[in-house]
Amino acid sequence: MKNLHKVVLATLIGLSSVATTSVALAQQQSASATQDAMSEGEIKKVDKDAGKLTIKHGELKNLGMPGMTMMFKVKEPSMLDKVKQGDKVRFVVEKVGGALTVTSIEAVK
């Protein structure tokens, strides 16, 4: 009976370790996917009333779109406070509810 308890305990510890490793790997893959989806551009207009940014951008690889200037919704209104016209940025655009939406943005220094 004591050996059975040891086997069960060892199995549970092993499963816990596998679960922790799987979560860490998923987080790394998500961060890597976000980096891969990042595009570069320049803010042409910030429209806080409409909740949109106009960005002159290079290729949006994750969407298969060539470089151009276009308007995007933002996922969070607070993103509009992070940038101003003329800023060089790195950003991610995804389709959210059928609309092209900036889901991540950072100013380039």
Steps between C-alpha positions, in 0.01 A plus 500: 500500500787739582654428161169579329488838677856572386414410140186716505689793655783468247247489216325813626828686536597395147166616357533832681845550350372420149209744541731778620738441209210499252371835630847656479546369145160635393588843641832502313330398176237774545769764559691375197187509284433859609857600411465328160171684435648843583519750217667838479336825409450871561199655668333739257191583709358427845118524508397462864133573428478212252744275690722461194857543383616575146831325444735501201636148532720241340382150419258344750647151472249334732216623274679472165448872428748726319617831640259794473334772708173405666278556800466239775281461806685453828429218744522731803434878498804548726721404203417837344680673788823307435570656160479828312519608137848443359596222744677196357335189641502122510152355514283194450178503298249216523148445371269554799129465433569540128688831543874553470602599851826607661539257791850604609709812441830643619696808403839436337785688661 
